Amino acid sequence: MSKEENNISQADGERVVDGESRNDKSYQRQASVTKVEILNDPRFEVLAKNPRRTETLIAVSFFVAALLFIAMIVDYLKGANTQVEGGLMAAAFCLLGVGMVAWGKYLMPKGPFEEPRHELGSTEEDKKEFVDAFVGRGKVAVGRRSFLGKILGAAMGLFGLFLLGPLLRSLGPNPGTSMDHTAWKKGSRVVSTSGNLIHVNDLDVGAFMTVFPEGVIKKSELDENQQELYNSQTLLIRAGLDNITTEKGRESWGPQGYLAFSKVCTHAGCPISLYQQETQQLLCPCHQSLFNILDGAMPIFGPAPRPLPQLPLAIDAEGYLYAQADYDEPIGPGYWGF
């Protein structure tokens, strides 16, 4: 069609599209129908029953949030009240969040959308070829660099040997028989941490202190027998005024209300340092093991597996405390029972 013919055709109210002549009104009507059909596509359906009202509510939430942000700016310029600014910020972000969630939930296409398509499965032959190629490439890639694998294996082996060191070291030294006996022996006089002898009148009922056998503290000051000092640490408690029997066979071990127990916890060897007279219980602060001193320091709570060893006490003619003998069992964790 020539240019002149095209002008004549347009003058007659027609339009040429892709070589075809169409009436302007008919074409516009068809385009309008196409647009409506797209908007009415089920895939564009939204969840909101009244989209216009939802749009208004979302717009209001965004608008109010904007006002709150402005109020924040004003407050900052006036004097920056942090409490007011925090409240305004929280409210503004809350409204923004509500608006965005509502927008995404109620005004966006619901979905999910699915369309039919042809099967994408592979044939058995294709699968076999893929597996062979994958395995073959792996073997070739590793085989060509076998020396790297050997070096890697050696390095990991050496690292494993390195880890054995800290693992074995963390178990600590073998105690041997060092825990079987302490510096306490028959006739050992009881002294305080300052080396003073303990008299029967030194402690009131409910009081307690850490004591040692006489002479051990002086050795420790010379950096000798630190293990002996640790093993011998003992808690001396004045639980009452009368003789106390904690177990059968220990009738003479608690003269005039004095009881003595190893300070080394039978769970992990931590020093026991807390005593409550009201309940007459010892507490290990490390792992919360609780011992009843009137029942032979039997554990009543926590991980400690056995009672605290009790030291048999006696009082000499001058009123000073001494030990009748060493502990009748090893102190500390019960390693020997395994």
Buried (B, 14 or more C-beta within 10 A) or exposed (E): EEEEEBEEBEEEEBBEEEEEEBEEEEEEEEEEEEEEEEEEEEEEEEEBEEEEEBBEBBEEBBEBBEEBBEBBEEBBEEEEEEEBBEBBBEBBEEBBEBBEEBBEEBBEEEEEEEEEEEEEEEEEEEEEEEEEEEEEEEEEEEEEEEEEEEEEEEEEEEEEEEEEEEEEEEEEEEBEEBBBBBBBEEEBBBBBEEEEBBEBEBBEEBEBBBBBBBEBBEBBEEEEBEEBBBBBBBBBBBBBEEEBEBBEEBEEBBBBBBBBBBBBBBBBBBBBBEBEBEEBBBBBEBEEBBBBBBBBBBBEEBBBEBBBBBBBBBBEEEEBBBBBBBBEBBBBBBEEEE
